[in-house]
Amino acid sequence: MRTLVRWAARLVLRFAWLPPILLFGFFVGYTALGNPRFPCRPILVDVGLPSEKAIPPDVAVGPSQPAIVRTFRYAPTGTELGSGVPYWIFRVLPRLFPDEFGGLPPERAWERFGLFTGGDPATLRPSGLPRGMVAADSEVQLPGLRFGLRLKRVAFNCAGCHQSEYLDDAGQRVLVDGMPNHVADTQGYKRMVRRVARRPEFTFDNVVAAIDAELAQLGRPPLDTTERLVYRYIVGRFQEAGRDPADAWMESRPPNGPGRIDAFGAVKYGTLGAADDHDNSTVDLPSLWNQDASFRPWHHWDGNTADSRARNYGSVVGVGGTAMSVRGGNVDRVAAWIERELPPPRFPFRRATSRVADGEQVYRARCAACHGVYHRDGNRLETVAGSQLMQILEVGTDPRRREAFGPATAQLLDRWGFERGIWARDAFRPAGAGYLAAPLDGIWARAPYLHNGSVPTLRDLLEPPEHRPQVFYRGYDVFDQDKVGFVSHVPDEHGRTFFQFDTRLPGNGNGGHLYGTDLSAEQKKALVEYMKQL
């Protein structure tokens, strides 16, 4: 109980504006509703900002989507409280700081960070929000009670990291739910927000003038007196956040680039307050299909937890949520969907089917013992004699990620989540001496490869490390149908500059995993053709 009180006190000090608003909202809501079911309903305090009503909502068009798909793509997860940007500030950033967006036109500005608008045939977003981002009211959740403030903040949700794309043969963007988002540079976005908050041009007068200009384009009146008072406070808080040293640890490590994240670093140094030990735990984003324990009894690249709740809620905390802001209903519904109902996508391009049988023989002889054999028929996973599937193996790949999650970090994370009631006391274990040998279902859609995304294609992975690309580009959505992976030799296109990935930097090593490197060229081609169908 004493620990809980100390934690609540720290929360109050950090979010000093919330307690009076929430207490007032509870009093008004309770007395006005007079409803015995009231504690189950959210109390959202509306401070009456006309500009909030001017935010264009998403519009459902075309074919209807299952409710769970809409939840996955457009529902908040709770990251908005800790890392959300007020919608109107988010909207005016390209207007205020065009140099931060690589000179792209306003309608494409967010592509600078691989954040695309459009592509969903069932939903239009007049708000201009990129896919994988939502505008949500800030909420704090207590047992039986939900409090919040009606001020939309833009933040990432599930789709921000786990919905991606490729260009089909006609050059049209195709979205795939559960696919690692290989184009979004979430760290680049985060660093940009911190950077502009420190710039001298980020002032109350400039921000309000930009918001008024955006409102005028929508045929709406400018901010009124009350709104200006609110935004004066918001801009001040935004400037303070830009100077907050909590994220300074990122600056001393190689940049992640698109499709990669160091969520454990954010939790370790930001949430847990651990001293910076200069570890680098950057990993490639994982796929989300077949997360049931029959496929994946252990989670994360290094198998540090078997607790799916810890994985799911920890993911929200890792990208800006807090223990009290996790939207448990949305997160739990998505968790149930990805365990067994979300299938891996089928390879969408041509295949040399005549090579598949030969490739399967090679796979069973050289790969199946570690990765199992995935069968789309029945969505099942076959194990073979001497199977090492989902075991921790040392295969010589870059060690930095597993070295970063030692016993001290596991204990800190266990205690933090247990004291706040969001996962079990022993949810996490220290990383072992290697990484999990995982199933290869939908492997074509999980490029680049290895735990740190240091090898661009499957074909490259079958070459010795000295023959793998040392420097390549990440973030392109054109697929290399022969080598299986995304085109990685193009530095820029149509105003977009792709991220140069250097395997010589700490945590980016592309060595190890020598399996298959001794195969003949014909065997390698056949093996790649077989893996296309997984």
C-alpha positions in Angstrom: 0.0 0.0 0.0 2.8 2.4 0.8 4.4 1.8 -2.6 1.0 2.5 -4.3 0.7 5.8 -2.4 4.2 6.8 -3.4 3.5 6.0 -7.0 0.2 7.9 -7.0 2.0 10.9 -5.5 4.6 10.8 -8.4 1.8 10.6 -10.9 0.0 13.6 -9.4 3.2 15.7 -9.6 3.8 14.7 -13.2 0.3 15.4 -14.4 -0.6 18.2 -12.0 -3.4 19.4 -14.2 -5.4 16.2 -14.1 -6.5 15.8 -10.4 -8.6 18.9 -10.1 -10.2 18.3 -13.5 -10.9 14.6 -12.7 -12.3 15.4 -9.3 -14.6 18.0 -10.7 -15.7 15.7 -13.4 -16.4 12.9 -11.0 -18.5 15.2 -8.8 -20.5 16.6 -11.7 -21.0 13.3 -13.4 -22.0 11.5 -10.3 -24.5 14.0 -9.2 -25.9 14.7 -12.7 -26.3 11.1 -13.8 -27.6 9.6 -10.6 -27.0 6.2 -12.3 -25.9 3.1 -10.4 -24.0 2.0 -13.5 -22.2 5.3 -13.6 -18.8 4.1 -12.4 -18.6 1.9 -15.5 -18.9 4.8 -17.9 -16.1 7.2 -18.8 -16.3 10.7 -17.4 -14.9 13.0 -20.0 -14.7 16.6 -18.9 -15.5 18.9 -21.8 -13.9 22.3 -21.4 -15.9 23.6 -24.4 -13.3 24.2 -27.0 -15.1 24.9 -30.4 -11.9 23.9 -32.2 -12.2 20.3 -30.9 -15.6 20.0 -32.6 -13.9 21.2 -35.9 -11.7 18.1 -36.0 -13.0 16.1 -39.0 -13.9 12.5 -38.0 -13.1 9.4 -39.9 -15.7 8.5 -42.5 -16.7 4.9 -43.3 -17.0 4.3 -47.1 -16.9 1.4 -49.5 -16.9 -2.2 -48.1 -17.7 -2.6 -44.5 -15.0 -3.9 -42.2 -15.3 -6.3 -39.2 -15.4 -4.4 -36.0 -12.1 -5.9 -34.8 -10.3 -4.6 -37.9 -11.6 -1.1 -37.2 -10.5 -1.4 -33.6 -7.0 -2.5 -34.7 -6.7 0.3 -37.2 -8.5 3.2 -35.6 -9.0 2.7 -31.9 -6.7 4.2 -29.2 -4.6 2.0 -27.0 -3.6 4.5 -24.3 -0.4 6.0 -25.7 -2.0 9.4 -26.0 -1.6 10.3 -22.3 2.2 10.0 -22.2 3.2 10.8 -25.8 0.2 12.3 -27.6 0.5 15.6 -29.4 -2.7 17.9 -29.3 -4.4 17.5 -32.6 -4.2 21.1 -33.7 -0.5 21.3 -32.8 0.1 18.1 -34.7 -1.7 19.5 -37.7 0.2 22.8 -37.9 3.7 21.3 -37.5 4.3 21.1 -41.3 3.1 24.7 -41.7 5.4 25.9 -38.9 8.5 23.8 -39.7 8.5 22.8 -43.4 12.3 22.2 -43.2 11.6 19.3 -40.8 9.6 17.6 -43.5 12.2 17.4 -46.2 10.5 20.0 -48.5 7.5 17.6 -49.2 4.2 19.4 -50.1 1.8 19.8 -47.1 -0.5 16.9 -48.3 2.5 14.6 -48.2 4.5 16.1 -45.3 4.2 13.1 -43.0 5.7 10.8 -45.6 9.0 12.3 -44.4 8.7 9.8 -41.5 7.0 7.0 -43.5 3.6 8.0 -42.2 1.2 7.7 -45.0 -2.4 8.8 -45.4 -5.0 6.8 -47.4 -4.7 3.3 -48.7 -7.8 2.0 -46.8 -10.7 1.5 -49.2 -13.2 1.4 -46.3 -12.2 4.6 -44.5 -11.5 8.2 -45.4 -9.6 10.4 -43.0 -10.4 14.1 -43.6 -8.4 14.9 -40.5 -5.2 14.2 -42.4 -4.0 11.7 -39.8 -1.6 9.1 -41.2 -2.5 5.4 -40.8 -1.4 4.0 -37.5 -2.2 7.2 -35.7 -5.4 8.2 -33.9 -6.7 11.3 -32.2 -8.2 10.4 -28.9 -9.3 12.1 -25.6 -6.9 11.6 -22.8 -8.1 9.1 -20.2 -7.0 7.7 -16.9 -8.5 4.4 -15.8 -9.0 3.3 -12.2 -10.8 0.2 -10.9 -14.4 0.7 -12.0 -13.8 4.3 -13.1 -12.6 6.1 -16.3 -11.8 9.8 -16.2 -10.7 11.9 -19.1 -10.4 15.3 -20.7 -12.0 16.2 -24.1 -8.8 17.3 -25.8 -7.8 15.2 -28.8 -4.2 14.1 -28.8 -2.5 12.3 -31.7 -0.6 9.1 -30.9 0.3 5.7 -32.3 -2.0 2.7 -31.9 -1.6 -1.0 -32.8 -1.5 -0.3 -36.5 1.2 2.2 -36.1 3.8 -0.6 -35.6 1.9 -3.6 -37.0 0.2 -2.6 -40.2 2.3 -2.2 -43.2 2.2 -2.1 -47.0 3.6 -3.0 -50.3 3.0 -1.9 -53.9 1.3 -4.4 -56.1 2.1 -5.0 -59.7 -0.1 -2.1 -60.7 1.8 0.3 -58.3 -1.2 0.5 -55.9 -0.6 0.5 -52.1 -1.9 -2.6 -50.4 -2.2 -2.6 -46.6 -1.6 -5.7 -44.5 -2.8 -6.0 -40.9 -0.3 -7.6 -38.6 2.6 -7.0 -40.9 5.6 -5.2 -39.3 5.5 -1.5 -40.4 8.7 -1.4 -42.3 8.2 2.2 -43.6 7.3 4.2 -40.4 10.2 5.9 -38.6 8.5 6.3 -35.2 11.7 7.3 -33.5 12.4 9.9 -36.2 8.9 11.3 -35.6 9.4 11.4 -31.8 12.8 13.1 -32.1 11.3 15.7 -34.5 8.5 16.6 -32.0 11.1 17.0 -29.2 13.3 19.1 -31.5 10.7 21.6 -32.7 9.4 22.1 -29.2 12.9 23.5 -28.4 13.1 25.8 -31.4 12.7 29.5 -30.9 9.9 29.6 -33.6 7.7 27.4 -31.4 5.9 30.2 -29.6 2.3 30.8 -28.4 1.8 33.5 -31.0 3.1 31.4 -33.9 1.2 28.3 -32.9 -2.1 30.1 -32.5 -1.7 32.0 -35.8 -1.0 28.6 -37.6 -4.0 27.0 -36.0 -6.2 29.9 -37.0 -5.0 29.6 -40.5 -5.9 25.9 -40.5 -9.3 26.6 -39.1 -9.9 29.2 -41.7 -9.2 26.7 -44.4 -12.0 24.5 -42.9 -14.4 27.5 -42.8 -14.2 27.6 -39.0 -13.8 30.7 -36.8 -10.4 31.3 -35.1 -9.6 30.3 -31.6 -11.7 32.2 -29.0 -10.5 33.8 -25.8 -10.9 30.6 -23.7 -9.1 28.5 -26.3 -6.2 30.9 -26.4 -5.8 30.6 -22.6 -5.9 26.8 -22.9 -3.3 26.8 -25.8 -1.0 29.2 -23.9 -0.8 26.5 -21.2 -0.5 23.7 -23.8 2.3 25.4 -25.6 4.2 26.0 -22.4 3.8 22.3 -21.4 4.9 21.3 -24.9 8.1 23.5 -24.6 8.8 21.9 -21.2 8.4 18.4 -22.6 10.9 19.3 -25.4 13.5 20.1 -22.7 12.7 16.9 -20.6 15.9 14.8 -20.4 13.9 11.6 -20.2 14.5 10.8 -23.8 18.0 12.0 -24.1 19.3 8.4 -24.0 18.2 8.1 -27.7 20.7 10.7 -28.9 23.7 8.6 -27.8 22.7 5.5 -29.9 22.5 4.9 -33.7 19.1 6.0 -35.0 16.6 3.3 -35.4 15.3 4.2 -38.9 12.0 2.9 -40.2 10.6 -0.4 -39.1 12.6 -0.6 -35.9 12.0 0.3 -32.3 13.7 0.4 -28.9 10.6 0.1 -26.7 12.6 -1.5 -23.9 15.0 1.4 -23.8 12.1 3.8 -23.5 10.7 1.8 -20.6 14.0 1.2 -18.9 15.3 4.8 -18.9 12.0 6.7 -19.2 9.5 4.7 -17.2 11.6 2.8 -14.7 14.2 5.6 -14.3 17.2 3.3 -14.6 20.6 4.8 -15.1 21.8 4.9 -18.7 24.1 1.9 -19.1 24.5 2.5 -22.8 22.8 -0.7 -23.8 21.2 -0.8 -27.2 18.0 -2.9 -27.5 16.8 -1.8 -30.9 14.9 -4.5 -32.7 12.9 -5.0 -35.9 9.2 -4.8 -35.4 7.6 -8.2 -35.3 4.6 -9.6 -37.1 1.4 -10.1 -35.1 -0.3 -13.2 -36.6 -0.5 -16.6 -34.9 0.4 -15.3 -31.4 -1.4 -18.2 -29.7 0.7 -20.2 -27.3 0.5 -23.2 -29.6 2.6 -21.2 -32.1 4.5 -18.8 -29.8 4.6 -19.8 -26.1 7.3 -17.2 -25.6 7.3 -13.6 -26.8 9.7 -11.0 -28.0 12.9 -11.7 -30.0 14.7 -13.0 -26.9 11.8 -14.9 -25.3 11.8 -12.8 -22.2 8.1 -13.4 -21.3 5.4 -16.0 -21.7 2.8 -13.6 -20.4 0.8 -12.3 -23.3 -0.8 -9.5 -21.1 2.7 -8.3 -20.2 3.6 -8.3 -23.9 0.5 -6.4 -24.9 0.3 -3.9 -22.1 4.0 -3.5 -22.0 3.9 -2.5 -25.7 1.5 0.3 -24.9 3.8 1.5 -22.1 6.8 1.2 -24.4 5.4 3.7 -26.9 4.1 6.3 -24.4 1.3 4.9 -22.4 1.1 4.7 -18.6 -0.2 2.0 -16.3 -3.4 4.0 -15.8 -3.9 5.0 -19.4 -3.8 1.5 -21.1 -7.1 1.1 -22.9 -7.6 -2.5 -21.7 -10.8 -3.2 -23.6 -9.3 -2.3 -27.0 -5.9 -4.0 -26.3 -7.6 -7.2 -25.0 -9.9 -7.4 -28.1 -6.9 -7.0 -30.4 -5.0 -9.6 -28.4 -7.7 -12.2 -28.8 -7.8 -11.5 -32.6 -4.1 -11.8 -33.2 -3.8 -15.1 -31.3 -5.8 -17.2 -33.7 -8.1 -15.2 -36.0 -5.6 -13.1 -37.9 -3.9 -15.3 -40.6 -0.5 -14.6 -42.1 -0.8 -13.0 -45.6 -0.3 -15.0 -48.7 2.6 -14.1 -51.1 0.9 -11.7 -53.6 3.3 -12.0 -56.5 4.3 -14.6 -59.1 5.9 -17.8 -57.9 8.0 -20.4 -59.7 5.9 -23.3 -58.4 8.1 -25.9 -60.2 10.8 -25.2 -57.6 8.7 -25.5 -54.5 9.0 -29.3 -54.1 12.8 -29.1 -54.3 12.8 -26.1 -51.9 10.7 -28.0 -49.4 13.3 -30.8 -49.3 16.0 -28.3 -48.6 13.9 -26.6 -46.0 13.1 -29.8 -44.1 16.7 -30.9 -44.2 18.3 -27.5 -43.2 15.6 -25.3 -41.5 12.8 -27.2 -40.0 14.5 -28.3 -36.9 14.7 -24.7 -35.7 11.7 -23.1 -37.3 9.2 -25.9 -37.7 7.1 -26.4 -40.9 4.2 -24.1 -41.3 1.1 -25.4 -43.2 -1.4 -23.0 -44.5 -3.9 -25.8 -44.8 -5.3 -25.8 -41.3 -3.0 -23.0 -40.2 -0.9 -25.5 -38.3 2.7 -25.8 -37.2 4.5 -29.1 -37.7 7.6 -30.0 -35.6 10.2 -32.5 -36.6 12.5 -34.9 -34.8 15.0 -33.0 -32.6 13.0 -29.8 -32.8 14.4 -26.7 -31.3 11.4 -24.5 -32.2 10.9 -21.6 -29.9 14.0 -22.4 -28.0 16.8 -19.8 -27.3 19.7 -20.5 -29.6 23.0 -18.8 -30.0 23.6 -18.4 -33.7 26.2 -15.7 -33.8 23.9 -12.8 -34.5 24.3 -9.3 -33.0 24.2 -9.7 -29.2 23.3 -6.2 -28.1 19.6 -6.7 -27.8 19.7 -9.7 -25.5 22.6 -8.2 -23.4 20.3 -5.2 -22.7 17.7 -7.3 -20.9 19.5 -8.7 -17.9 18.3 -9.8 -14.4 18.2 -6.2 -13.0 16.0 -4.9 -15.8 13.7 -8.0 -15.6 13.3 -7.4 -11.8 12.6 -3.7 -12.3 10.0 -4.4 -14.9 8.3 -7.2 -13.0 8.0 -5.0 -9.9 6.8 -1.9 -11.8 4.0 -3.8 -13.5 3.0 -5.9 -10.6 2.7 -2.9 -8.2 0.4 -1.3 -10.7 -1.7 -4.4 -11.3 -1.1 -4.7 -15.1 0.9 -7.9 -15.2 2.1 -10.8 -12.9 4.9 -10.5 -10.4 7.2 -12.8 -12.4 6.0 -11.9 -15.9 9.5 -11.3 -17.3 12.7 -13.3 -17.3 16.2 -12.2 -18.2 17.2 -12.7 -21.8 19.3 -15.8 -22.5 22.4 -16.4 -24.5 20.6 -16.0 -27.9 17.3 -15.4 -29.6 14.2 -17.5 -30.2 14.0 -19.9 -33.1 10.6 -18.7 -34.3 8.1 -20.0 -36.8 8.4 -18.6 -40.4 4.7 -18.2 -41.1 4.2 -15.2 -43.5 8.0 -14.8 -43.6 7.9 -13.0 -47.0 6.1 -10.0 -45.3 8.5 -9.8 -42.4 11.5 -8.3 -44.2 14.2 -7.1 -43.4 15.5 -10.1 -41.5 17.2 -11.1 -38.3 16.1 -9.6 -34.9 17.6 -6.2 -35.8 16.5 -6.0 -39.4 20.1 -6.0 -40.6 19.6 -8.2 -43.7 17.3 -6.8 -46.4 16.2 -10.1 -48.2 15.9 -13.8 -47.7 18.3 -14.4 -50.5 20.9 -12.1 -48.8 20.5 -14.1 -45.6 21.6 -17.2 -47.4 25.0 -15.6 -48.2 27.9 -15.5 -45.8 28.0 -12.3 -43.7 30.9 -10.8 -45.7 28.7 -11.0 -48.9 25.6 -9.5 -47.3 24.9 -5.8 -47.9 27.0 -3.8 -45.5 25.0 -0.5 -46.1 21.5 -0.4 -47.6 18.3 1.6 -47.6 15.2 1.0 -45.5 11.7 2.3 -45.9 10.9 1.6 -49.6 7.6 -0.1 -50.3 8.6 -1.7 -53.6 9.0 -5.5 -53.2 11.8 -7.5 -54.7 9.9 -10.6 -55.8 12.9 -12.7 -56.6 15.1 -12.1 -53.5 12.0 -11.7 -51.2 12.4 -8.4 -49.3 12.0 -4.8 -50.1 14.2 -3.0 -52.7 17.1 -1.7 -50.6 19.5 0.0 -53.1 17.4 3.1 -53.9 18.3 6.1 -51.8 15.3 8.4 -52.7 12.3 8.6 -54.9 9.5 11.2 -55.5 10.9 13.6 -52.8 11.2 10.8 -50.2 14.7 10.1 -48.9 15.1 6.6 -47.5 17.1 5.7 -44.4 20.7 4.5 -44.8 21.2 1.5 -42.6 24.8 0.8 -41.7 25.5 -2.7 -40.3 28.8 -1.5 -38.9 27.1 0.6 -36.1 26.5 -0.8 -32.6 23.5 -3.1 -32.5 23.2 -3.2 -36.3 25.5 -6.2 -37.0 24.4 -8.6 -39.8 26.7 -11.5 -38.8 25.7 -15.0 -37.7 22.9 -17.3 -38.8 25.1 -19.2 -41.3 22.5 -21.8 -42.1 22.1 -22.3 -45.8 25.1 -20.3 -46.8 26.8 -23.4 -48.1 24.0 -24.4 -50.4 24.4 -24.3 -54.2 22.9 -21.4 -56.1 20.1 -23.7 -57.4 19.3 -24.9 -53.9 19.1 -21.3 -52.6 16.7 -20.3 -55.4 14.5 -23.3 -54.6 14.5 -22.7 -50.9 13.4 -19.1 -51.4 10.6 -20.2 -53.7 9.4 -22.6 -51.0 9.5 -20.0 -48.3 7.3 -17.6 -50.3 4.4 -19.9 -49.7 4.8 -20.0 -45.9 
